[in-house]
Amino acid sequence: MDMLWNGWGDPARATPLPDTVSGLLRDLLGVAPRGAAALPLEEIGVPTSPLDATVRRALEGAVGDRPDRVRTDAETRLRHTRGKSTPDLLRMRTGDTADTPAAVVLPDDHDQVLAVLAACVRHRLALVPFGGGTSVVGGLAPEGGSATAGFVALDLRHMNRLLDLDEVSRTATLQPGLRAPEAEALLAERGYTLGHFPQSYEWATIGGFAATRSSGQASAGYGRFDEMVLGLTLATPEGTLDTGRAPRSAAGPDLRQLVLGSEGAFGVITSVTVRVRPLPRVRRYEGWRFASFDAGAAALRRLAQDGPRPTVLRLSDETETLIGLAQPDAIGASLRRQDAGCLAVVGFEGTEEDTAHRREGAAAVLGACGGTFAGEEPGERWAHGRYSAPYLRDSLLDAGALAETLETATYWSRVPALYTAVRDALTGTLTEAGTPPLVMCHISHVYENGASLYFTVVSAQGEDAVAHWTRAKHAANEAILAAGGTITHHHGVGTDHRDWYVREAGALGVRALDAVKRSLDPAGVLSPGVLLPGNGPRTSAHPHP
Ligand SMILES: Cc1cc2nc3c(=O)[nH]c(=O)nc-3n(C[C@H](O)[C@H](O)[C@H](O)COP(=O)(O)OP(=O)(O)OC[C@H]3O[C@@H](n4cnc5c(N)ncnc54)[C@H](O)[C@@H]3O)c2cc1C
């Protein structure tokens, strides 16, 4: 099934807003119903594909002479336009087709990917790898150079096999187009799990996780995706890069780290070897309450630093707790109950003995840090609704509200200042623009030395919703850099964060990455403007500077 083209997920799971939330939008945030409804797909005027017959034949040849694997029909191209950030959805709702690819190409294997790349280089055509299409940072909308010829979206959905499971080493080699639930199902047949459960789990792919350094909700226990990866194969215009001969190595800089987070700018990831773990026998999630965000953060830090480490560990601030965002299926119920303080969700997965042991130890730490056990209900509600919140965003947009998220990370000592700086930047900018927001936050991932902060913002849309949000987001980006945070903890760079990433990496860092880009993609066909500044395919015969 394809995802809703101008919203999230399975159209059958659309979720109406509870009355309490509609009331809050109206009374607290001044949200008024939108004038125009989202345009239906059939009414969107997609311009004819600029792909000419010669290029089309070259692309068909690259995928085994199969015309059905080079799609230029309006609907397919529209379904591969942009990702799923709120500005992306707002643009789709108004029928803005500026970022529509010229063609969608669907390869079967690594060699076909190499052949497609060669055809793109020959014809100076930009190419963007397309996994689940859930990017929230503009990673699927290249910049520059594609205005006339357009670009190809390389949809990896047919590369969806489990290539190898080494039970002795506990590693699995997966193709990039596997969606997370497909990968989990294949591993579960053999008694294993990857343990990667981001909120986009139901739609995002293995290749996308590696390309963006994704982080799942159970990262406290299973680690981030980049920590799970042991090897990658990258198809580039200059050939194949294979990484990961051994789990760890002292043989120079780790080339895996160049591929992880490369977001399609260096090549197409065609296989990923990951470590797997036995399927947990037990999964238990529970709630703990703290008087304040600071008190809860101190408790999470204690667990992250001294253990025992739960599998899931997240803490909502006071506003998020009151709204009930950690329990999307019962959102608004906390408002009626006037829930105070801050809710932490703490989860344990593993064997009966191991989870019981960690749970007991964690309870002692949380209690000693001022936490009160809130029972299993808040944890189970979180687990039940963990993939539902994105559906609420569609309903909020329908209702005329703006709803978006952003994330960052820093060291523990800087968490309070970063939290305040971002919240103030968002509140200040949107209030000044006449649409005072509700800003909610949770600690979403913890490490021994720091944590990530995940913000959710809801306000009225203002005159031009995209411009309105962009101003607030830029203010938040500036606040993040000024407060010592990273521009992204897990969403990636794309085009949206690129200018701040360039500042974070520094001039020499960017020069080094640019040199890597030029040696792997000298013609500049790969995802122009994503991750690094770029102007699209070079027409010159001297690609190596
Ligand atoms: C509602 C929602 C919730 C989300 N929750 C989380 C979360 O909890 N944690 C998290 O980490 N992220 C989250 N995200 C962000 C997003 O899901 C992740 O970035 C995910 O890793 C992207 O995977 P994808 O398969 O959809 O990739 P896509 O969106 O298709 O692509 C993302 C980027 O990677 C590149 N790319 C994709 N596949 C390949 C490949 N095989 N080789 C090279 N480059 C490739 C693309 O060109 C693009 O630049 C969320 C997004 C949404 C919309």
The ligand as an ORCA input file, in Angstrom:
! r2SCAN-3c Opt
* xyz 0 1
  C       5.738     11.245     11.536
  C       7.215     11.037     11.481
  C       7.866     10.489     12.572
  C       9.254     10.306     12.538
  N       9.856      9.738     13.608
  C      11.196      9.526     13.579
  C      11.851      8.914     14.692
  O      11.232      8.544     15.691
  N      13.186      8.727     14.598
  C      13.890      9.085     13.489
  O      15.089      8.861     13.452
  N      13.290      9.688     12.442
  C      11.976      9.902     12.448
  N      11.361     10.500     11.381
  C      12.165     10.907     10.210
  C      12.267      9.810      9.132
  O      11.304      8.844      9.290
  C      13.628      9.175      9.189
  O      14.572     10.133      8.756
  C      13.816      7.899      8.349
  O      15.079      7.407      8.649
  C      13.706      8.101      6.865
  O      13.553      6.822      6.262
  P      12.861      6.677      4.836
  O      13.032      5.272      4.412
  O      11.485      7.178      4.862
  O      13.798      7.603      3.972
  P      13.387      8.718      2.930
  O      12.527      9.728      3.562
  O      12.899      8.101      1.691
  O      14.828      9.347      2.673
  C      15.485     10.076      3.678
  C      16.838     10.554      3.130
  O      17.689      9.443      2.944
  C      18.000      9.265      1.565
  N      17.922      7.837      1.306
  C      16.861      7.022      1.473
  N      17.194      5.751      1.163
  C      18.493      5.780      0.804
  C      19.412      4.796      0.360
  N      19.086      3.512      0.240
  N      20.679      5.171      0.043
  C      21.071      6.470      0.163
  N      20.234      7.444      0.575
  C      18.962      7.096      0.892
  C      16.983     10.084      0.801
  O      17.462     10.510     -0.441
  C      16.720     11.223      1.778
  O      17.712     12.200      1.701
  C       9.983     10.694     11.389
  C       9.312     11.232     10.288
  C       7.937     11.410     10.334
  C       7.241     11.984      9.160
*
